[in-house]
C-alpha cells in the first residue's frame, strides 16, 4: 500500500468517524442546545470535506465536465462553526457577532463563481487550464477569511475574558488555548499548500493538501470530543452549583453540628471561627485552596492554623478540606436527580481539581468509589 493509499484511507475513516460522532452526540442529548449544534456542524463539514477529497482522489466522480470539476467549498464553513460554538458556549452571543451570515454569503458566492467559471470553460470562452488557477485563488480567499475568524477567536479567548466571567468560574478554557496554539500549525500547512498550488510545477493538489488534511482532521476531531465533553461538564456544574448554593445554610449547619468541638476553651473558639469561615464562605470549593492562602485570609500563621485543624478535626489540612468536599459530593450522589450527571462535574463542583483526586479522596473517606457509592444508594430507592 503506497503513501497516497494510506492517506486516502485515513480520510475516509475520519469521515465515517465524524458522521458517527454527529449521530452519537445528538442521541446523547435530550435537548439539542446551540453550542452542540455548531459543534456538530464543525465536525460534519470537516467530514464532508474529507469525504469529497476521498471521492475525488479515487476517481469516483461523475463523468460529466461540469460535475467532474465542481467542488463544494466545505472548508469555508469549518472554522466559523467553531467560532460560533465558542460564542454560544461562553454565552456572549449578545456581545459578539458569530459571522454566520457572512460565512453563508461567502460559501454561496464561491459556489456561484465556480459554476460561472465552469460554464464559461464548457462553452469555450475560457481555457480549461484556468480551473486549477481558480481553485488556488478560491483556496487563498478562504484561507484569508479563516485567518480573520481565527484572529477573532484568539482575541476572544486571550484578550477579552471580561466578557464571560461567569463561564470562567466553571472552565479555565485551557483546552481552547491549546487548540489555538495548534491551530497556528494548521494555518501554516494550509498556507504552504496554497503557495505550492500557485507557484510549484511539481507538487500540486491533492498531494499538497495531505499534510493539512491529516493535521486538521486529528486536531478538529480532538476539539470536537473535547468541546462536547467540556460542554456536558459545564452544563452539569451550573446545575450542581445551584443545588449546592440553594442548600448552603442547611449544609453549613450540619457541618457545624457534626464537627465543632464541645469544649469551650480559647483554642476551640479559634477553631470554630476558622471552621465557620471555611464553611460559610464555602472556601473548600476552591480547588486551589492551600494552608498558606487560608492563613493569609485569616491573618494567622500557617503553623497555628495547621495545629488547630490537626487538633480539633483529627486530620491534616488536606484531609480536613477534602472531608468537607466529600460530604457535599455524597449528598449529590445520593440525590436521584443527579444520577445522569458525570462524576467529573460532581467532583469539580465540590472543589476537587480532577477526577483522579476526587476518586482518591472519596474512597479514602468512604471506602468506595463515587460510582460504587451512587449505585449502592440507587438500589435502596
Secondary structure, 3 states (H helix, E strand, C coil): CCHHHHHHHHHHHHHHHHHHHHHHHHHHCCCCCHHHHHHHHHHHHHHHHHHHHHHHHCCCCCCCHHHHHCCCCCHHHHHHHHHHHHHHHCCCCCCCCCCHHHHHHHHHHHHHHHHHHHHHHHCCCCCCCHHHHHHHHHHHHHHHHHHHHHHHHHHHHHHCHHHCHHHHCCCCCHHHHHHHHHHHHHHHHHHHHHHHHHHCCCCCCCHHHHHHHHHHHHHHHHHHHHHHHHHHHHHHHHHHHHHHHHCHHHHHHHHHHHHCCCCCCHHHHHHHHHHHHHHHCCHHHCCCCCHHHHHHHHCCCHHHHHHHHHHHHCCCHHHHHHHHHHHHHHHHHHCHHHCCCCHHHHHHHCCCCCHHHHHHHHHHHHCCCHHHHHHHHHHCC
